[in-house]
Amino acid sequence: ADDWILRNGSSAFVTTFVSPQPVEATDDAFWDQFWADTATSVQDVFALVPAAEIRAVREESPSNLATLCYKAVEKLVQGAESGCHTEKEKQIVLNCCRLLTRILPYIFEDPDWRGFFWSTVPGAGRGGGDEDDENARPLAESLLLAVTDLLFCPDFTVQSHRRSTVDTAEDIHSIDSCEYIWEAGVGFAHSPQPNYIHDLNRTELLKLLLTCFSEAMYLPPSSDSSNTNPWVQFFCSTENRHALPLFTSLLNVVCAYDPVGYGIPYNHLLFSDYREPLVEEAAQVLIVTLDYDSSTSSSPTVDGTTTGTAMDDVDPPGPDNLFVNYLSRIHREEDFQFILKGVARLLSNPLVQTYLPNSAKKIQFHQELLVLFWKLCDFNKKFLFFVLKSSDVLDILVPILYFLNDARADQSRVGLMHIGVFILLLLSGERNFGVRLNKPYSVRVPMDIPVFTGTHADLLIIVFHKIITSGHQRLQPLFDCLLTIVVNVSPYLKSLSMVAANKLLHLLEAFSTTWFLFSAVQNHHLVFFLLEVFNNIIQYQFDGNSNLVYAVIRKRNVFHQLANLPTDSQSIQKGLQRKKKTPEPISRTNSQDGVSMEGSRPAAPAEPGTLKTSLVATPGIDKLTEKSQVSEDGTMRSLEPEASQLSPEGNPPTALSDGELWSGEASHSRRDRRRLSSASSSGQWTPTPDWVMSWKSKLPLQTIMRLLQVLVPQVEKICIDKGLTDESEILKFLQHGTLVGLLPVPHPILIRKYQANSGTAMWFRTYMWGVIYLRNVDPPIWYDTDVKLFEIQRV
């Protein structure tokens, strides 16, 4: 590459380029030096073309930068037209590809340049005179169409189906790209022979596509759903004749990938895996093309019905985005099985590591996989039901709990915590998820949690307890999401272990201390959620849950203290004083933490200096979910949201700071809350007796108080009569006890189901691009450019 460096090393790039004299587009000798046929890599291009010099050209010689972009796109178009038969043509295409990947972010960061690729360049490079139709296309469209053609170019990115000499080579316009899908899987049965050169070339082209789509990073976050990305919009439209084979290729390449190879431990140390970079790039391109706000997808007409009359027996037309459309229409069981197995295999890969350290290749793209899984469930309800139909859903649950537990102390992974919790919230809205959790947990993934014998429900509760009691401060907005998930599954949990029962009681104990209840306007919501969990289990699953009943009896004073919570000003002040002495959000003593599981390592905070990207605020739980009531036959009906859940003006609240994020079950509108709590001179909220009374009177304690009233005297009598100190005898008694006819009439089961909204759509956009920004370090495509969608911070 020395020769290349001499000819267009960075100084040559800038000196010949920043000359005030524009270089004519027809001066091929000058322009060809940028994609000379010497072997270079994308890393070379990034090293040789520094950021400062691209910006200098942009400011000093804009016409030269414009011509360079135009000529590079023209070369890609020519390569796509000719089918890249010679090595020289392939090299030119790859070099143009690398150069554009390097330059595009600097075009996007400057608002004056952002529209450049969407302008037409009439007659340039064609001798200046003849204006044919092709030239009327915006540069961006020509670029995207050329790249998609090149992704199905025989002998360059796909295996040719003919033994061809150059004369009889396949015409790129006549080939049916559906025959050239990259991997077997959804809708395609044939698995082509792997070819690592093709994999490398595909990866470079996909990197360029991702860079084109990244214009979104240079616009500030906005919840305006009309804010579509023009690059993605065109790429996923009917203009792209390869849309279906490309969607299928990307999905299949990701889901068919097996990092462990043929199951031989340590084989990745013996030979390189060219597939992994391709799979990562494919996963990133796929999730970006699926960035679509499903909450606005059906367009209501004036009378409130969705478009299309009852007479139409076809489904309403899907979204314009063909990738979202194709994803929502997958329906064959074997396709669902292939996708679910593939995603579960890849998510579980980091867990396999812990048995034989370094024995298998450890993938790093689990965050992209979680976004992909979310999109699958959100856009394709048949897939969601398929996932929940069998215990396969647990193969997704266990890795998610592993990641949540592992990331809980690491501030740089707060986005991973959110998406894991969102997925579990979505799943928990379906009855089948709660039922599946009763399966015994026997896998024994080494996790930093107490040893227990029980079900997947126990695992879930123990991990959630660990997140709440030993995660970092910025996870507080997630507490009510975590507890909502537990509430949603609680009516179906047949037998909690003693460890999990104690964890639930420990949370109630911590959240019902006076200083915690009085220190923030929404803290009492957590107590409401926990009481609802106990009520659901006692009312619907009393028979198998003697461990929980025993734990409730042992900790009965917590319930009595709640029932007798003081409401006078003096007691409120005393409770708040106690807070100052105890700065910890939750006492960590008495959490009955036993020995951690064998082989586990404690969750570590982020290494100092780790980069992280900021996230927009997520909506409160009342905006994230809608209440549904489960009727006796198991069907759900949506409950009308209470009018009080809107703010007085009827508008959803704006983005809030971390401390105010979780708005919980709003039992009062903001105006009421302001009235019930007085604002002190510093603008800080302070609790008042009226405010405490307003929610204390609604605490759902009747069921538990009745249970204690009946059982405590019986348990005490047994202990005195038999001189018992042994819990097993008491548990045996409770197992055979019954409260039929003694408890209040069971309340209807309420499930809070996730509902799509533009707030979460925006959150996913910033999270997804933040992950892509941080993961693309070799080469660092967006590093040091002026991104606006998020901030980059050092931990």
C-alpha positions in Angstrom: 0.0 0.0 0.0 3.1 2.3 0.1 2.6 3.3 -3.5 -1.1 4.3 -2.7 0.0 6.3 0.4 2.6 8.2 -1.7 0.0 9.1 -4.3 -2.9 10.0 -2.1 -1.7 10.0 1.4 -3.5 12.5 3.6 -1.3 15.4 2.6 -1.9 14.7 -1.1 -5.6 14.3 -0.3 -5.8 17.8 1.1 -3.3 19.8 -0.9 -4.6 18.8 -4.3 -8.1 19.1 -3.0 -8.3 22.3 -1.0 -7.0 24.2 -3.9 -9.4 27.0 -4.6 -9.5 25.8 -8.2 -12.4 23.3 -8.7 -11.2 20.2 -10.5 -13.3 19.3 -13.5 -15.5 16.2 -13.2 -14.1 15.1 -16.6 -10.5 15.0 -15.3 -10.5 11.2 -14.8 -6.7 11.0 -14.3 -7.1 13.2 -11.2 -10.2 11.4 -9.8 -9.0 7.9 -10.5 -6.2 8.2 -8.0 -8.8 8.0 -5.2 -9.8 4.5 -6.1 -6.6 3.3 -7.6 -6.4 -0.4 -7.9 -3.8 -1.0 -5.3 -4.8 -3.2 -2.4 -6.0 -1.2 0.6 -8.3 -1.9 3.5 -11.0 0.3 5.0 -8.7 0.8 8.0 -6.1 2.3 5.6 -8.6 4.7 4.2 -9.6 5.9 7.7 -5.9 6.4 8.6 -5.1 8.2 5.4 -8.0 10.6 5.3 -8.2 12.4 8.7 -11.3 14.1 9.9 -9.7 17.6 9.9 -8.9 17.3 6.2 -12.4 16.2 5.2 -13.8 19.2 7.0 -11.1 21.4 5.4 -12.2 20.3 2.0 -15.9 20.7 2.9 -15.3 24.3 4.0 -12.6 25.4 1.5 -13.4 23.5 -1.7 -17.0 22.4 -1.6 -17.3 21.8 -5.3 -14.3 19.4 -5.2 -16.0 17.4 -2.3 -19.3 17.4 -4.3 -17.5 16.1 -7.4 -15.6 13.4 -5.4 -18.9 12.1 -3.9 -20.5 12.2 -7.4 -17.6 10.4 -9.1 -17.5 7.7 -6.3 -21.2 7.0 -6.7 -20.8 6.9 -10.5 -18.1 4.3 -10.1 -20.4 2.2 -8.0 -23.2 2.5 -10.5 -20.8 1.5 -13.3 -19.6 -1.5 -11.2 -23.2 -2.5 -10.7 -24.0 -2.1 -14.4 -21.0 -4.1 -15.6 -21.3 -6.9 -13.0 -17.7 -6.4 -11.7 -16.1 -9.1 -13.7 -12.4 -8.1 -13.4 -10.4 -7.9 -10.2 -9.7 -4.3 -11.1 -13.4 -3.4 -11.2 -14.0 -5.2 -7.8 -11.1 -3.2 -6.3 -12.4 0.1 -7.6 -15.9 -0.7 -6.2 -14.5 -1.6 -2.8 -12.3 1.5 -2.6 -15.2 3.8 -3.5 -17.3 2.0 -0.9 -14.6 2.7 1.8 -14.1 6.3 0.7 -17.9 7.0 0.9 -18.1 5.3 4.3 -15.3 7.6 5.5 -16.8 10.8 4.1 -20.6 10.5 4.6 -20.7 11.3 8.3 -19.0 14.6 7.6 -21.6 15.4 5.0 -24.4 14.6 7.5 -23.0 16.6 10.4 -23.2 19.9 8.4 -26.9 21.0 8.0 -26.0 22.8 4.7 -24.7 19.6 3.2 -27.4 17.3 4.4 -29.6 17.7 1.4 -26.7 17.3 -1.0 -27.2 13.6 -1.8 -30.9 14.2 -2.4 -30.1 16.7 -5.1 -29.7 15.7 -8.8 -26.4 16.3 -10.5 -27.5 17.0 -14.1 -25.0 16.0 -16.8 -22.0 15.8 -14.5 -19.4 13.3 -15.7 -21.2 12.5 -18.9 -19.3 15.0 -21.0 -21.5 17.7 -19.5 -24.1 17.8 -22.2 -26.4 14.8 -22.5 -29.1 14.8 -19.8 -30.7 11.4 -19.7 -33.3 10.1 -17.3 -30.7 8.3 -15.1 -29.2 11.7 -14.2 -32.6 12.9 -12.9 -32.3 10.5 -10.0 -31.0 12.0 -6.7 -27.5 10.9 -5.9 -28.7 9.0 -2.8 -31.1 6.9 -4.8 -28.4 6.0 -7.4 -26.1 5.1 -4.6 -28.6 2.9 -2.8 -29.7 1.1 -6.0 -26.1 0.5 -7.0 -25.2 -1.0 -3.6 -28.3 -3.3 -3.6 -27.4 -4.5 -7.1 -23.8 -5.1 -6.0 -25.0 -7.2 -3.0 -26.3 -9.8 -5.5 -23.4 -9.6 -8.0 -22.3 -13.1 -9.1 -18.7 -13.9 -8.3 -18.4 -10.7 -6.2 -21.0 -11.1 -3.4 -22.8 -14.3 -4.4 -21.8 -17.6 -6.0 -22.4 -17.6 -9.7 -24.9 -20.2 -10.9 -23.0 -20.6 -14.3 -19.6 -21.7 -15.2 -19.1 -18.5 -17.0 -16.3 -16.9 -18.9 -16.5 -13.1 -19.2 -18.4 -13.4 -22.5 -21.2 -15.5 -21.2 -21.3 -13.8 -17.7 -24.7 -13.4 -16.2 -26.3 -10.0 -16.9 -26.9 -8.4 -13.5 -30.2 -7.0 -14.7 -31.7 -10.3 -15.8 -30.8 -12.3 -12.8 -33.5 -13.2 -10.3 -31.9 -12.2 -7.0 -34.3 -14.4 -5.1 -32.2 -17.4 -6.4 -29.2 -15.8 -4.8 -30.4 -15.4 -1.2 -27.3 -15.7 1.0 -28.4 -18.4 3.4 -31.1 -21.0 3.9 -33.9 -20.3 6.4 -37.1 -18.3 6.0 -38.5 -18.9 2.6 -35.3 -20.3 1.1 -34.1 -23.9 1.5 -30.8 -23.9 -0.3 -27.6 -23.1 1.7 -24.9 -21.8 -0.6 -21.3 -22.9 -0.3 -19.6 -20.5 2.2 -17.1 -18.2 0.5 -15.2 -15.9 2.8 -14.3 -13.4 0.0 -18.0 -12.9 -0.7 -18.6 -12.5 3.1 -15.9 -9.8 3.3 -17.3 -7.9 0.2 -20.9 -8.1 1.6 -19.7 -6.7 4.9 -18.0 -3.7 3.3 -21.2 -2.9 1.3 -23.4 -3.3 4.3 -21.1 -1.0 6.3 -21.7 1.7 3.6 -25.5 1.1 3.8 -25.4 1.5 7.5 -23.4 4.8 7.1 -26.0 6.0 4.6 -28.8 5.3 7.1 -26.9 7.0 9.9 -28.1 10.5 8.9 -30.5 9.9 11.8 -27.6 10.3 14.3 -27.2 13.9 13.2 -30.7 15.1 14.0 -31.8 15.8 17.6 -34.3 13.4 19.2 -37.9 14.2 18.3 -41.0 12.2 19.0 -42.5 13.4 15.7 -43.3 10.1 14.0 -43.4 11.8 10.6 -39.6 12.3 11.0 -38.8 9.3 8.7 -35.2 8.6 7.5 -35.3 9.3 3.7 -32.4 6.8 3.1 -34.3 3.9 4.9 -37.6 5.0 3.4 -36.2 4.7 -0.2 -34.2 1.5 0.5 -37.3 -0.2 1.9 -39.7 0.9 -0.8 -40.8 -0.8 -4.0 -38.1 1.1 -5.9 -35.6 -1.4 -4.5 -36.2 -4.5 -6.6 -34.0 -6.6 -4.3 -36.0 -5.7 -1.1 -37.4 -9.2 -0.6 -34.2 -11.2 -1.2 -32.2 -8.7 0.8 -34.5 -8.8 3.8 -34.5 -12.6 3.7 -30.7 -12.8 3.3 -30.1 -10.5 6.3 -32.6 -12.3 8.5 -31.3 -15.8 7.5 -27.6 -14.9 7.9 -28.3 -13.7 11.4 -30.6 -16.6 12.5 -28.5 -19.4 10.9 -25.2 -18.3 12.4 -23.6 -20.7 14.9 -20.6 -19.2 16.6 -19.7 -22.5 18.1 -19.2 -24.0 14.7 -19.1 -27.8 14.7 -19.2 -27.9 18.5 -15.4 -28.4 18.8 -14.3 -26.4 21.8 -11.5 -23.8 21.1 -11.9 -24.2 17.3 -12.2 -20.4 16.9 -8.6 -20.1 18.1 -7.5 -22.3 15.1 -9.1 -20.5 12.2 -10.8 -17.1 11.6 -14.5 -16.7 11.3 -15.3 -14.4 8.4 -19.0 -14.9 9.0 -19.2 -13.1 12.3 -18.4 -9.5 11.0 -21.0 -10.1 8.3 -23.6 -11.3 10.8 -23.0 -8.3 13.1 -23.3 -5.9 10.1 -26.5 -7.7 8.9 -28.1 -7.5 12.3 -27.4 -3.8 12.5 -28.7 -3.0 9.0 -31.8 -5.1 9.7 -32.8 -3.3 12.9 -32.2 0.1 11.4 -34.5 -0.8 8.4 -37.1 -1.9 10.9 -37.1 1.4 12.8 -40.8 2.1 12.4 -43.3 3.6 14.8 -46.0 0.9 15.0 -48.2 3.1 17.3 -49.1 5.2 14.2 -49.3 2.4 11.7 -53.1 2.2 11.1 -54.5 5.5 10.0 -57.9 6.2 11.5 -60.5 7.8 9.2 -62.8 10.7 10.3 -65.4 8.4 11.9 -62.7 6.7 14.0 -62.5 3.4 12.1 -59.3 2.4 10.5 -59.1 2.7 6.7 -60.8 0.0 4.7 -64.4 -1.1 5.1 -65.8 -4.2 6.7 -66.5 -5.5 3.2 -62.8 -5.9 2.5 -61.8 -9.4 3.2 -58.1 -8.7 2.8 -55.9 -7.4 5.6 -55.5 -3.6 5.6 -52.5 -2.6 3.5 -49.2 -3.0 5.5 -46.8 -0.2 6.1 -45.0 1.3 3.1 -41.7 0.0 4.6 -41.4 -3.4 2.8 -39.0 -4.8 5.5 -41.6 -4.2 8.2 -44.2 -5.5 5.9 -42.3 -8.7 5.1 -41.5 -9.2 8.8 -45.2 -8.9 9.8 -46.2 -11.4 7.2 -44.0 -14.3 8.2 -46.4 -17.1 9.3 -45.1 -20.6 8.8 -44.4 -22.6 11.9 -41.0 -23.8 10.6 -39.9 -20.2 9.9 -40.9 -19.1 13.4 -39.0 -22.1 14.8 -35.9 -21.3 12.7 -35.9 -17.6 13.9 -36.6 -18.4 17.6 -33.9 -21.2 17.7 -31.4 -18.9 16.0 -32.0 -15.9 18.3 -32.0 -18.1 21.4 -28.8 -19.8 20.3 -27.0 -16.5 19.9 -28.4 -14.9 23.1 -27.3 -18.0 25.1 -23.8 -17.9 23.6 -22.2 -15.7 26.3 -23.7 -18.0 29.0 -22.0 -21.1 27.4 -18.7 -19.2 27.9 -19.0 -19.5 31.6 -18.7 -23.3 31.7 -15.4 -23.6 29.7 -13.8 -20.1 29.7 -12.8 -19.0 26.2 -13.8 -22.4 24.7 -16.2 -21.0 22.2 -16.4 -17.8 20.2 -18.1 -15.1 22.3 -20.4 -12.9 20.3 -20.8 -9.3 21.3 -24.0 -8.3 19.4 -26.6 -9.4 21.9 -28.0 -5.9 22.2 -28.8 -5.9 18.4 -30.4 -9.3 18.8 -32.6 -8.0 21.6 -33.8 -5.1 19.5 -34.5 -7.6 16.6 -36.4 -9.9 19.0 -38.4 -6.9 20.2 -39.2 -5.9 16.6 -40.3 -9.5 15.8 -42.7 -9.6 18.7 -44.0 -6.0 18.2 -44.7 -6.3 14.4 -45.7 -10.0 14.2 -48.2 -11.0 16.8 -48.3 -14.6 15.4 -44.6 -14.8 16.2 -45.2 -13.6 19.8 -47.9 -16.3 20.3 -45.6 -18.9 18.8 -42.9 -17.9 21.2 -45.3 -18.3 24.2 -46.8 -21.5 22.9 -44.1 -23.8 24.3 -41.4 -23.5 27.0 -39.0 -22.3 24.2 -39.7 -18.8 25.5 -37.5 -19.7 28.6 -34.5 -20.0 26.2 -35.0 -16.3 25.7 -35.9 -15.5 29.3 -32.8 -17.0 30.9 -30.2 -15.1 28.8 -32.2 -11.8 29.4 -32.1 -12.4 33.1 -28.4 -13.2 32.9 -27.7 -9.9 31.0 -29.9 -7.9 33.5 -28.1 -9.4 36.5 -24.7 -9.0 34.9 -25.2 -5.3 33.8 -26.9 -4.0 37.0 -23.8 -2.3 38.4 -22.5 -0.9 35.1 -23.8 2.6 34.2 -22.7 2.2 30.6 -25.2 -0.6 30.1 -28.3 1.1 31.4 -29.8 0.8 27.9 -29.3 -2.9 27.9 -31.2 -3.0 31.2 -34.1 -1.1 29.7 -34.5 -3.2 26.6 -34.3 -6.5 28.6 -37.1 -5.2 31.0 -39.2 -3.9 28.0 -39.1 -7.4 26.4 -40.2 -9.0 29.7 -43.0 -6.4 30.1 -44.2 -7.2 26.6 -44.2 -11.0 27.3 -45.7 -10.7 30.7 -48.9 -9.2 29.2 -49.7 -12.6 27.9 -51.2 -15.3 30.2 -49.0 -18.0 28.7 -45.8 -16.4 29.9 -46.9 -16.6 33.5 -47.9 -20.3 33.0 -44.5 -21.1 31.3 -42.6 -19.7 34.3 -43.8 -22.6 36.5 -41.3 -24.9 34.7 -38.5 -26.0 37.1 -35.2 -24.2 36.6 -32.4 -26.7 36.3 -30.0 -25.2 33.7 -27.8 -23.6 36.4 -26.2 -20.8 34.5 -23.4 -19.4 36.8 -25.1 -16.2 38.1 -24.3 -14.0 41.0 -27.5 -14.9 42.9 -28.3 -17.1 45.9 -28.6 -20.8 45.3 -32.2 -21.9 45.2 -34.3 -24.9 44.1 -37.4 -23.9 42.2 -38.9 -22.6 39.0 -38.1 -20.0 36.4 -40.5 -17.7 38.3 -38.2 -17.9 41.3 -35.2 -17.1 39.1 -37.1 -14.0 37.7 -38.0 -12.7 41.2 -34.5 -13.4 42.7 -32.8 -11.5 39.8 -35.3 -8.6 40.0 -34.6 -8.4 43.8 -30.9 -8.3 43.1 -31.3 -5.5 40.5 -33.4 -3.4 42.9 -31.2 -3.9 46.0 -27.7 -3.8 44.4 -28.1 -2.1 41.0 -26.8 1.5 40.5 -28.9 4.6 41.2 -29.9 5.2 37.5 -32.0 2.1 37.5 -34.7 3.5 39.8 -36.9 4.5 36.9 -37.2 0.8 36.1 -38.5 -0.3 39.5 -42.1 0.0 38.6 -41.6 -1.8 35.3 -39.9 -4.7 37.1 -42.8 -4.9 39.7 -45.4 -4.6 36.9 -43.9 -7.7 35.3 -44.2 -9.6 38.6 -47.8 -8.4 39.1 -48.7 -9.6 35.6 -47.4 -13.1 36.1 -48.4 -13.5 39.8 -51.9 -15.0 39.3 -50.3 -18.0 37.5 -47.4 -18.8 39.8 -48.1 -22.2 41.4 -45.4 -22.5 44.0 -42.8 -20.0 44.9 -39.6 -21.2 46.7 -38.8 -19.9 50.2 -35.9 -17.9 48.8 -38.1 -16.0 46.3 -40.9 -15.5 48.9 -38.4 -13.9 51.3 -37.1 -11.7 48.5 -40.6 -10.3 47.8 -41.2 -9.7 51.6 -37.8 -8.0 51.8 -38.8 -5.6 49.0 -42.1 -4.8 50.7 -40.2 -4.2 54.0 -37.8 -1.8 52.3 -40.4 0.1 50.2 -42.8 0.6 53.2 -40.3 2.3 55.5 -41.7 5.8 56.3 -38.6 7.6 54.9 -39.0 5.9 51.6 -42.7 6.4 51.3 -42.5 10.1 52.2 -39.4 11.0 50.2 -40.9 11.1 46.7 -44.3 11.6 45.2 -44.5 8.2 43.5 -42.7 5.9 45.9 -46.0 4.5 47.4 -46.8 3.0 43.9 -44.2 0.3 44.5 -46.0 -0.8 47.7 -49.3 -1.0 45.8 -47.7 -3.2 43.2 -46.3 -5.6 45.8 -49.5 -5.8 47.7 -51.2 -6.7 44.4 -48.7 -9.5 43.9 -49.5 -11.0 47.3 -53.2 -10.6 46.8 -53.1 -12.4 43.4 -51.1 -15.3 44.7 -53.3 -15.7 47.9 -56.5 -15.4 45.9 -55.6 -17.5 42.9 -52.8 -19.9 43.9 -53.1 -20.3 47.7 -52.8 -24.1 47.6 -49.2 -24.4 46.3 -47.8 -21.3 47.9 -47.3 -22.3 51.6 -43.7 -20.8 51.4 -45.2 -17.3 50.6 -47.9 -17.6 53.2 -45.4 -18.6 55.8 -43.2 -15.6 54.8 -46.2 -13.3 55.1 -47.0 -14.7 58.6 -43.4 -14.3 59.7 -43.3 -10.7 58.5 -46.8 -9.7 59.6 -45.6 -6.6 61.4 -44.8 -5.0 58.0 -48.5 -5.2 57.1 -49.6 -4.0 60.5 -47.2 -1.0 60.2 -48.6 -0.2 56.8 -52.2 -0.3 58.0 -51.2 2.0 60.9 -49.1 4.4 58.9 -49.0 7.7 60.7 -50.4 10.7 58.7 -49.8 13.7 60.9 -47.2 16.3 60.0 -44.9 15.6 62.9 -44.6 11.9 62.1 -44.0 12.7 58.4 -41.2 15.0 59.4 -39.8 12.3 61.7 -39.9 9.8 58.9 -38.0 12.1 56.6 -35.4 12.8 59.3 -34.7 9.1 59.4 -34.0 9.2 55.7 -31.1 11.7 56.1 -29.4 9.2 58.4 -29.9 6.3 56.0 -28.9 7.6 52.5 -29.0 4.1 51.0 -32.2 3.6 48.9 -32.8 0.2 50.4 -31.2 -1.4 53.4 -29.0 -4.3 52.2 -29.0 -6.1 55.5 -31.6 -8.8 56.2 -31.9 -9.8 52.6 -31.2 -13.4 53.5 -28.6 -13.6 50.7 -27.2 -17.1 50.8 -24.1 -18.4 49.0 -23.9 -17.3 45.4 -24.0 -19.8 42.6 -20.9 -21.7 41.8 -18.6 -20.2 39.2 -20.3 -16.8 39.2 -18.6 -13.5 39.4 -20.1 -10.4 41.0 -21.5 -7.8 38.6 -18.8 -5.2 38.0 -19.2 -1.5 37.4 -18.0 0.0 34.1 -14.2 0.4 33.7 -13.3 4.1 34.2 -13.1 5.8 30.8 -15.8 3.6 29.2 -17.8 5.5 26.6 -21.6 5.5 26.9 -24.4 7.2 24.9 -27.2 9.1 26.6 -30.8 7.9 26.2 -34.1 9.8 26.0 -36.5 9.4 29.0 -38.9 6.4 28.8 -42.6 7.0 29.4 -44.0 6.2 32.8 -45.6 2.9 33.4 -49.1 4.3 32.9 -48.1 5.5 29.4 -46.2 2.2 28.6 -49.1 0.0 29.5 -52.9 -0.3 29.3 -55.0 -2.2 31.8 -56.8 -5.3 30.7 -59.1 -7.4 32.8 -59.0 -11.2 32.5 -62.5 -12.7 32.4 -63.3 -16.2 33.7 -62.9 -17.9 30.3 -59.3 -16.5 30.1 -60.0 -13.8 27.5 -58.9 -10.2 28.1 -60.8 -7.0 27.6 -59.2 -3.7 27.6 -60.3 -1.3 30.4 -60.9 2.3 29.4 -58.0 4.4 30.8 -59.2 6.6 33.6 -59.5 10.2 32.6 -57.3 11.1 35.6 -54.3 9.4 33.9 -53.9 12.3 31.6 -52.4 15.5 32.7 -55.0 18.3 33.3 -54.5 19.6 29.8 -55.0 16.1 28.4 -51.5 16.0 26.9 -49.0 13.4 27.7 -46.2 14.7 29.9 -43.0 15.9 28.3 -39.7 14.0 28.7 -38.7 14.0 32.4 -35.4 13.8 34.2 -34.2 10.5 35.7 -35.6 11.2 39.1 -39.1 12.0 37.8 -39.4 9.3 35.2 -41.6 6.7 36.7 -45.0 8.1 37.1 -46.6 4.8 38.2 -50.3 4.3 38.5 -51.4 7.9 38.6 -54.3 8.0 41.1 -54.4 11.7 40.9 -53.9 14.2 38.1 -51.0 16.5 38.5 -53.2 19.3 39.6 -54.6 17.1 42.4 -51.1 16.1 43.4 -50.0 19.7 43.5 -53.0 20.5 45.7 -52.3 17.6 48.1 -48.6 18.2 48.5 -47.3 21.6 49.2 -44.3 23.0 47.3 -41.7 24.5 49.6 -40.0 27.8 48.8 -37.1 26.0 47.1 -39.5 24.5 44.6 -39.0 21.0 46.2 -42.0 18.8 46.8 -43.0 18.1 50.4 -45.5 15.4 51.6 -48.6 16.6 53.5 -51.1 14.7 55.7 -53.8 15.0 53.0 -51.5 13.5 50.4 -50.6 10.5 52.7 -54.3 10.0 53.5 -55.3 10.1 49.9 -53.4 6.9 49.1 -53.2 5.2 52.5 -57.0 4.8 52.4 -56.7 2.8 49.1 -54.0 0.3 50.2 -55.4 -3.1 49.3 -54.7 -4.8 52.7 -58.1 -6.6 53.3 -57.1 -10.0 51.9 -53.8 -10.2 53.7 -55.3 -8.9 57.0 -58.1 -11.6 56.8 -55.5 -14.3 56.1 -53.4 -13.2 59.1 -56.5 -13.0 61.3 -57.4 -16.6 60.5 -53.9 -18.3 60.3 -51.8 -16.6 62.9 -53.7 -17.9 65.9 -53.7 -21.4 64.4 -50.0 -21.4 63.8 -49.3 -20.0 67.3 -51.5 -22.7 68.8 -49.6 -25.5 67.0 -46.2 -24.0 68.1 -47.4 -23.9 71.8 -49.1 -27.3 71.7 -46.2 -29.2 70.1 -43.4 -27.0 71.3 -42.4 -26.5 67.7 -39.5 -24.4 66.5 -39.2 -26.3 63.2 -40.5 -24.5 60.1 -41.1 -27.7 58.2 -44.0 -28.8 60.5 -45.6 -25.3 60.2 -45.2 -25.5 56.4 -46.8 -28.9 56.4 -49.7 -27.5 58.3 -50.1 -24.6 55.9 -49.9 -26.9 52.9 -53.0 -28.7 54.1 -54.8 -25.5 55.3 -57.5 -23.9 53.3 -59.1 -20.4 53.3 -62.1 -21.3 51.2 -65.0 -19.0 52.1 -62.9 -17.1 54.6 -61.2 -14.6 52.2 -62.9 -11.7 50.5 -64.4 -12.4 47.0 -61.4 -12.7 44.5 -60.8 -9.5 42.7 -60.7 -9.7 38.9 -57.2 -10.3 37.5 -55.7 -7.0 36.1 -52.9 -7.2 33.5 -51.0 -4.2 32.4 -50.2 -4.9 28.8 -47.5 -3.0 26.9 -48.9 -0.6 24.4 -46.9 0.9 21.5 -46.4 4.6 21.7 -44.2 7.2 20.1 -42.2 7.7 23.3 -40.8 4.2 23.2 -40.3 4.4 19.4 -38.0 7.3 20.0 -36.3 5.6 22.9 -35.6 2.6 20.7 -34.2 4.8 18.0 -31.7 6.5 20.3 -30.7 3.3 22.0 -30.2 1.4 18.7 -28.1 4.1 17.2 -26.1 4.5 20.4 -25.3 0.8 20.3 -24.3 1.0 16.6 -22.1 4.0 17.3 -20.2 2.3 20.1 -19.9 -1.0 18.4 -18.4 0.2 15.2 -14.8 0.9 16.4 -12.9 -0.8 13.6 -13.0 1.4 11.7 -14.5 4.1 14.0 -17.1 5.3 11.4 -18.8 8.0 13.5 -16.2 8.7 16.2 -15.5 12.4 16.8 -18.3 13.6 14.4 -20.9 16.0 15.7 -23.8 13.6 16.5 -27.0 15.1 17.8 -29.3 12.1 18.6 -27.5 11.4 21.8 -24.5 12.6 23.9 -21.3 10.6 24.2 -20.2 10.5 27.8 -17.3 8.9 29.7 -18.1 6.8 32.8 
